[in-house]
Amino acid sequence: MAALCRQVLDWHRLISLTWACMARQTTSLGEQKRMTASLLRKLTTASNRGSLEELSYVGSNKYVQEPECRMNLVQCLREKQRSTPMDQEALELENIISSLLDMGFSDAHINELLSVQPGANLQQMVDIISEFILLGLNPEPVYVALKKNPQLLKMSVMQMKKRSRYLRKLGLEEGKLKRVFQCCPEIFTMHQQNIEDIVRVLKEKCLFTVQQVTEILHRCPSVLHENPDELEYKFQYAYFRMGIKHPDMVRSEFLKYSLTKIKQRHIYLERLGRYQTPDKKGQTQIPNPLLKDILRISEAEFLARTACSSVEEFEVFKKLLAREEEEESESGMSDDERTDLDEDQEEAEEEEQL
């Protein structure tokens, strides 16, 4: 009889524990569903208004600073959820992580992003990242750009939107903006005046059309880092010395190559008799190699396929050319070079008048 009573008591205790466990799981699932619905509302609001809803931020970066959480913040938060009740700061950090997960970032990416700038406003970080996602950028390039350029996280949402509108005016819509952002994420943080100076040189000094300027910024975003005067000289060298027209410069992405590389390969071919500057009618006595066979290939391929020369000869030539340019810089532009440029400019002006 006593044994039967103990079995009945154990059975009642087991039922009580089971119901308590189910109640906790039900509560947890309810909270998870409510949180998911809330996140969906935030993302829906972001897609309609252009930014995430404002969340109160108190001090969630405490978890970022803790040594045991620094290496794996997502896993650490999940362990805290299981071991202790969630406080306000942990809930806010959970919302941040959930938002990033919904945008498509992996746990590893989130751990890195939350550690990029310890002590930073995490909600501002999410707002900036959401703006990049809404521009059509994928999580992976956004993650890479933020790792390389943490300054992007210091922007305000208003600055971000203003720069996006300016880039759209330049013709850098969603598809083209992806490549520009991957190659030159600084385009969002650099001074707008610097961008305008480059655009002005391309339009007014180099006489590219508006559409061609857009293509140059899309194909060669590195031009944004160049000195405007040096960029203008690079164009003049291509147009007058090499006889390259505007469409070919855009198509071959000519302006993204350094002037040193351009001059070394062009002058070397010229002295080998394998390249001629076209006359005013655009004709040459020999067929010039294509630009892609001069600049777009490696040095080994250039020497083997285009120049048909040895590495040793090219190395000697580069040293001699550097010495020549050093002497010319000390005495100013050489008379022959100045005369050639003047004649080419006069011929170009005559062609435009015709």
N, C-alpha and C positions, 0 to 999 in steps of 0.2 A: 504493500500500500504506500509506504514511504517513497519507494522507487518510482511509483506511478505519479505521485505528487511532484517529485523533482522533474520528471519528464514534462509534465504539464506546465510547470513554471518555466522550464527552459524553452518550451515551445512558444509560450506567451512572450518571453523576452526576445526570442528570435524574430517573432512577428513585429514587435515594437521597433527593433533595430532596422528591420527591412523597410518598414513604413517611413522611418526617419531618414534613411538613406535615399529612398525614392523621393521624399519631399525635398531634400537638399538638391538632388539632381534636377527635379522639376523646376525648382527656383533658379538654379544655375542656367538651365536651358531657357527659361523665360527671360532672364537677364540677357543672355546671349542673343536671343531673338530680338529683344528690344534694342540692344546695341547695334545689331546688324541693320535693323530698320532705320535706326538713327543715322548710321553711316551712309545708307543708301539715300536718305533724304539730303544729307550733306553733299554727296556727290552729284545728286540731281540738281541741287541748288547751284553747285559749282558749274555744271554744264550750262545752266540757264543764265547765271549772273556773271560768270567769268572768274569766280574765286570761291573758296570754301567758306562756310558759315564761320563767324567768329566764335571761338571757344575761349572760355576763361582760362588763363594760365597763371598758376600760382607759384609752383616751384618744382615741376616734375623732373628737372635736371638733377635733383638729389640722387635719383636712381642711376643717372648717367655717371655721376661722380663716384659711386660706390665701387671699390676695387673689384669685389666679387662679381659685379654686373658689367664691368667695362668691356669684357671680352665677348659676352653673349647676352645682350640686353633683352632680347626677345625671350630666350629660354629662362633667364633670371626672373622676368616678370611672370612667366607662367608658373614657375616654382613658388613665387610669392603668393600667387592666386590660390594655389593648392594648400599652402601651409598656414597663411594668415588671412584674416578678413581684409578686403580691399579698402584702403583709405582714399582720400580725395586725390592726392598726388598720383597714386598708382592708377586710379581710374582715368585721370587725364592722360597719363603716359600710355595706357592701354588704348585710349581713343586715337592717339597719335599713331601708334603702331598699326592699329586696325585700318586707319585711313591709308597708310602707306601700302599695306598689304592689298587693299582694294584697288589701289592704283596699279598694281602689278609688280611691286618690288618684292624680292625674296627676303628671307630672314637675314641672310648674310649681308645683303645690301642695306637693310634697315640698321643692322648693328653698326655698320661703317658710317652711315649717314648721321646717326645719333651721336657718333663720336667725332665727327668732323670738327665741330666747334663746341667743346664742352662749355656749358654755361650759357649757350645761346638760347634764344626764345624758340622753343620747339614748334609752337603753333605757327610762328612766322615762317619757319622752315617748311612746314607742310603747305602753307598758303603759296609760297614761291614755287615749290615743286608741283603743286596742282596747276599753277599757271603754265608751267612748261608742258605738262601733260595735255592741257587743254589746247595748246598750240599744235598738237599733233605729234609731239616728240615721244619716243618710246622710253620706258624706264631705264634700260641699260645705258644709252648715251647720256641721259640726264644724270644718272649715278656717276658715270665716268667724269662728266664735266664738273660736277659739284666736288668730287674728290680732288680734281686738279685745280679748281678755282673756287675755294671756299668763300671768296668775296661775293659770289652770287647770292649767298644766303644772307648777306647784309642788306640787300636791296629791300625796299618796301614794295608791297603789291602795286601801289600807285606808280612807282618808278618802272616796275616791270611792264605794266600795261602801256605806259607812255612810250617806252622803247619799242614795244611790239607794234604799236600803231605807226611809229616812225619807220620801222623796217618794212612794214607793209606798203607804205608810201613809196619806198624804193623798189617795190616790185617783189620783195622777198616774202611770198606767200607761204603757206604751210609746207608744201613739198620742198621748195628751195631753202626754206629756213632750216630744215632738218640738217642738210649738209653744212650750211654755214655754221650752225651751232656746234656740230661735231668737230669741225676743223678750227673754229675760232669762237669759243664760247664767250670770250672777252667782249664780243660785240654788244653784249647786254650791259657791261659795266664800264666800258671805255667812254670818254667824254664824247658827247654827240658832235662837238665842234671838230674833233679829229676825223670822224666819219665824213662830215660835210666837206672838210678840206680835200679828202681823197676823191670824193664824188665830184667836187668842183674841178679838180685837175683832169679827171677822166672826161668830163663833159666839155670844159672850156679850153683846156690846153691840148688835150689829145683828140678832141672832136669826135668822141664816141657818141652814138645815139643813146637815148634813154634806155632802150631795150638792150643795147650792147653793154651799158653800164650795169644793168641788172644781171646780165649773164656773167660779167666779170666778177661781180661780188659773189655770185652763186658758185662759179667754177673756181675762182681764185680768191677766197676770202682773206688769204694772207696779205693781200695788197693793203689791207686796213692797217697793218703794222708798219708800212713803209713810210719813209720820208717823202712828202709830196714832190719836192724838187728831184729826188732820185728816181721816183716813179716816172716823172715827166721825161727825164733823161733816158730811162730805159725804153720808153715809147719811141723817142726820137731815134735812138740807136736802131731799133727794130724797123722803123718806117724808112729812115733815110739811108742807113748803112746796109741793111739786109734786104730792103725792098719788100717788107711784109705789109700787106694791107690790113685794114681794120677787121674785116670778117675773119681773116686767117689768124690774127692775134687772139680773137675771142675763141675761135674753134680749137686752137692748139693749146689754149691756156698758157700762152706765152708769158704773161706778166707774173706768173707765180714762181718762175725760175729766177735765180740770183743773176745779177748782171755779170758777176765774175764767171759763172759757168757759161753764160751765153757768149761772152766775148772770147773765152778760151776756145770753145768748140767752133765758133763761127770763123774767127781769124785763122785758126789752124787749118780748117778746110779751105779757106781762101788762099792761104799760102801754099797749100798742096795743089792748088788749081782745081779743086772740086766744088767750089762755090763762087758765084759771080753776083755782084749787085746788079739787079735788072736796070735797064735803061729807062728813059722816061716813057717808053711804050710798054714797059713791063717785060721786055724780052732779054734773053741771055744767050750767049753762044754755046753754053753747055747746060744740060738739065741739072738744076739744083736739087739736092736731096730734100725730101719732105721734112718739115719741122719735127715731126714725131720721131724721125730717124736721126735727128740731131740732138734733141733735148730730152725726149721722153724715155730714152733707153739708158741703161747703165754705161759706165765709161768703157767697160770691156767690150760690150756690144757696139758702142759707138766706134771704137778703134778697129774692131774686126769687120763690121759690116759697112760702115759709112766712110770712115777715113782710110781704111785699109792700111793701117800703120801700126807700129809697135808701141808698147807701153813706154819703153825707154825714150823713144823719140818725143812722145807727147809730154813726158815729164821734163825733158830738157827744154822743150818749147815753152811750157808754162813758167819755168824759171826765167827764161829770156823775156817773155811777155811781161812778167811782173817787174823786171828791171826796167824795161822800156817805159812802162806806165809810171814807175816811180820817178824816172828822169823827166818825163813829160809833166808830171804834177809839180815838180820843182820849178820848171820853166814855163808852166802854163800849157795850154793845148798846143800841139804841134801845128806848124804851118800847113802841112798837107791835110791833117784832119780838119782844121778849121776851114780850109778852102773847100774840101769835099762836102762838109756840112752846109756851107753857104750855097754852093752850087746846087746841092740836092734840094734845099729849101726853096731856091729860086725856081727850079724846075717844077716843084710841087705846086707853087703858087701859080705858075703859068698854066698847069693842067687844070687847076680849079677855075681859072678865068675862062678857059676854053669850054 
